[in-house]
Amino acid sequence: MKKNAAVIGYGGMGAGFHVKHLLESDVCNLAGIYDIDPEKRALAASRGVKVYETREALLADPTIDMVTIATPNDVHEEIAVASMAAGKHVISEKPVTLSMESLERMIEASKKYNRIFSVHQNRRYDVDYLAMKKIHDSGEIGEVINLESRIHGSRGIPSDWRGIKKYGGGMLYDWGIHLIDQACMVLGFDVAAVRCTFDHITNNEVDDGFQLWIDYVNGQKAYIEVGTYNFIPMPRFYMRAKNGSAFISDWREKCKVVKCKAWHESDVVPVQTAAGLTKTMAPRDEVTTDTYELERPVADVHNYYRNFTRAIDGIEEQFVTHDQMRTVLKIIMTAFESVDKGGEKIVW
Ligand SMILES: NC(=O)c1ccc[n+]([C@@H]2O[C@H](COP(=O)([O-])OP(=O)(O)OC[C@H]3O[C@@H](n4cnc5c(N)ncnc54)[C@H](O)[C@@H]3O)[C@@H](O)[C@H]2O)c1
């Protein structure tokens, strides 16, 4: 049976994603919304969405099974705990919250009230990330050495709450949490060390970009970079493995793979550079490599809510687990510590 889902926070993500998707959902009915801002409530009502005038009224409605929280980051914990105490299962927008202690209180509430509690890591359905995961998991270019993941824009950090520290602003919390989760979904959640540096080009209060290095216990490495002052974006993904490389220039593009089929070359045509000839850096030819593109994977973002409702029914594990939430947030906390220590590598 379909679950009745309410949304708290009717802003960009609440209205633009969750309400829209819940109206199309095959596993949920949209029960209604609450927003602290009367203008947002009026806007929802004008669109025919059922509006609760107070959060208490929404949480007191016994027909509501689950609540999605799409407010600024600093109030996720308080709303999640109140919702679970009222008997609702909870999806929190990302970042789930702003400290490890806060996350533990949320997990504690989910145990105490026996409610499913997860975070909306919807970028697990991005087809660019899925292509890199497929290459990694299939082993088709061998053991992966490292992964580079970048998102570059050129408009600075948004001028809303994302630029203000007390609301949990900054690009590390905003985009970082997605890219870290994706990197761990590819390389695993066994982290050995973290190092980070911040940009402050358009905002001094929070990071408007960052550079993050993650070392994994098995020796693999991830480099994650978010920039908001990049008028020429760098490639979205780059992966090196023992038998080849994979590359995605942009999230609209396919994954390009160059696979090494013969290590030794009988002849290498040198490349002329300004300072002289090089064979070491000369490109390989088709005798020793295969070059091809991967078909873009197929993904359906509705699977997030499908999994969540199946987890409520006890027939599937929740897709984003508490331990994964802990590791991803711990990487963020360690990144802040590294920045405070001048970009020092912090070993776990
Ligand atoms: N998963 C994604 O792809 C994705 C994308 C964008 C935003 N987000 C996340 O969604 C959340 C909301 O971001 P947004 O861009 O929609 O912000 P937004 O500012 O557009 O909307 C936030 C809404 O929450 C309301 N609000 C604030 N405090 C509230 C409270 N205590 N109770 C009820 N309503 C309250 C505001 O009035 C506003 O309408 C953030 O956590 C953000 O990180 C996720």
PDBQT file of the ligand as one rigid body, heavy atoms in Angstrom, charges set to zero:
ROOT
HETATM    1  N1  LIG A 401      19.691  16.429  -2.607  1.00  0.00    +0.000 N 
HETATM    2  C1  LIG A 401      19.810  17.456  -3.424  1.00  0.00    +0.000 C 
HETATM    3  O1  LIG A 401      20.085  17.319  -4.610  1.00  0.00    +0.000 OA
HETATM    4  C2  LIG A 401      19.582  18.832  -2.880  1.00  0.00    +0.000 A 
HETATM    5  C3  LIG A 401      19.529  19.940  -3.735  1.00  0.00    +0.000 A 
HETATM    6  C4  LIG A 401      19.261  21.188  -3.179  1.00  0.00    +0.000 A 
HETATM    7  C5  LIG A 401      19.092  21.314  -1.795  1.00  0.00    +0.000 A 
HETATM    8  N2  LIG A 401      19.178  20.224  -1.003  1.00  0.00    +0.000 N 
HETATM    9  C6  LIG A 401      19.002  20.317   0.459  1.00  0.00    +0.000 C 
HETATM   10  O2  LIG A 401      17.627  20.601   0.715  1.00  0.00    +0.000 OA
HETATM   11  C7  LIG A 401      17.517  21.436   1.872  1.00  0.00    +0.000 C 
HETATM   12  C8  LIG A 401      16.744  22.692   1.474  1.00  0.00    +0.000 C 
HETATM   13  O3  LIG A 401      17.461  23.385   0.479  1.00  0.00    +0.000 OA
HETATM   14  P1  LIG A 401      16.695  24.363  -0.527  1.00  0.00    +0.000 P 
HETATM   15  O4  LIG A 401      17.627  24.651  -1.624  1.00  0.00    +0.000 OA
HETATM   16  O5  LIG A 401      15.368  23.816  -0.827  1.00  0.00    +0.000 OA
HETATM   17  O6  LIG A 401      16.557  25.661   0.414  1.00  0.00    +0.000 OA
HETATM   18  P2  LIG A 401      15.454  26.775   0.278  1.00  0.00    +0.000 P 
HETATM   19  O7  LIG A 401      15.980  27.941   1.059  1.00  0.00    +0.000 OA
HETATM   20  O8  LIG A 401      15.060  26.970  -1.138  1.00  0.00    +0.000 OA
HETATM   21  O9  LIG A 401      14.181  26.167   1.045  1.00  0.00    +0.000 OA
HETATM   22  C9  LIG A 401      14.186  25.919   2.419  1.00  0.00    +0.000 C 
HETATM   23  C10 LIG A 401      12.757  26.095   2.938  1.00  0.00    +0.000 C 
HETATM   24  O10 LIG A 401      12.712  25.696   4.311  1.00  0.00    +0.000 OA
HETATM   25  C11 LIG A 401      11.881  26.621   5.018  1.00  0.00    +0.000 C 
HETATM   26  N3  LIG A 401      12.238  26.538   6.429  1.00  0.00    +0.000 N 
HETATM   27  C12 LIG A 401      13.317  27.077   7.052  1.00  0.00    +0.000 A 
HETATM   28  N4  LIG A 401      13.310  26.742   8.345  1.00  0.00    +0.000 NA
HETATM   29  C13 LIG A 401      12.219  25.967   8.541  1.00  0.00    +0.000 A 
HETATM   30  C14 LIG A 401      11.688  25.313   9.674  1.00  0.00    +0.000 A 
HETATM   31  N5  LIG A 401      12.284  25.369  10.872  1.00  0.00    +0.000 N 
HETATM   32  N6  LIG A 401      10.540  24.618   9.528  1.00  0.00    +0.000 NA
HETATM   33  C15 LIG A 401       9.907  24.550   8.328  1.00  0.00    +0.000 A 
HETATM   34  N7  LIG A 401      10.370  25.167   7.212  1.00  0.00    +0.000 NA
HETATM   35  C16 LIG A 401      11.529  25.851   7.324  1.00  0.00    +0.000 A 
HETATM   36  C17 LIG A 401      12.156  27.951   4.359  1.00  0.00    +0.000 C 
HETATM   37  O11 LIG A 401      11.117  28.887   4.600  1.00  0.00    +0.000 OA
HETATM   38  C18 LIG A 401      12.279  27.550   2.892  1.00  0.00    +0.000 C 
HETATM   39  O12 LIG A 401      11.041  27.639   2.213  1.00  0.00    +0.000 OA
HETATM   40  C19 LIG A 401      18.941  21.689   2.339  1.00  0.00    +0.000 C 
HETATM   41  O13 LIG A 401      19.265  20.761   3.341  1.00  0.00    +0.000 OA
HETATM   42  C20 LIG A 401      19.785  21.438   1.107  1.00  0.00    +0.000 C 
HETATM   43  O14 LIG A 401      21.106  21.052   1.387  1.00  0.00    +0.000 OA
HETATM   44  C21 LIG A 401      19.401  18.993  -1.533  1.00  0.00    +0.000 A 
ENDROOT
TORSDOF 0
